[in-house]
């Protein structure tokens, strides 16, 4: 068996959730953990409007990924820790 390439973006899973499903899951998580605010909601909507499939964001150049506003960081961390988003190690 070949070793796994851990720093490469993974293949897009079949039946990836829609942008609205990503947003709903994120907002539900924030509510369940007692966090969130208007800035987080707005940043998530802007992010998901530009990248309806977050796995496409993970394939963007590092400069693009680092240009996200700080309010979008919570969404990205949610996607990484809960939904397997792998933006790479560059």
Secondary structure as UniProt FT lines:
FT   TURN            6..7
FT   TURN            14..15
FT   HELIX           19..32
FT   TURN            33..34
FT   HELIX           38..50
FT   HELIX           54..58
FT   HELIX           62..66
FT   HELIX           70..72
FT   HELIX           73..83
//
